[in-house]
Amino acid sequence: MRTTVDIPEGLIGEAIRLSHAKTKTMVIVLGLKELINRHKLEQLRALRGVLPLVVDVPKARGRRGR
């Protein structure tokens, strides 16, 4: 999709330098992917909690109870 945006030259230049992207398009795509990934990670962190964990170690290892 073609879109015209006004991005400060210093900002895009620093982003290209830090990301080693070859083009302005590539650095914008990388930035958008990073934004999406960070949001998804925050959603996963919000689900973090305490789960009761009951493990029968011998059964998990395939051994018969003694």
Secondary structure by P-SEA (a helix, b strand, c coil): cbbbbbccaaaaaaaaaaaccccaaaaaaaaaaaaaaaaaaaaaaaaccccccccccccccccccc
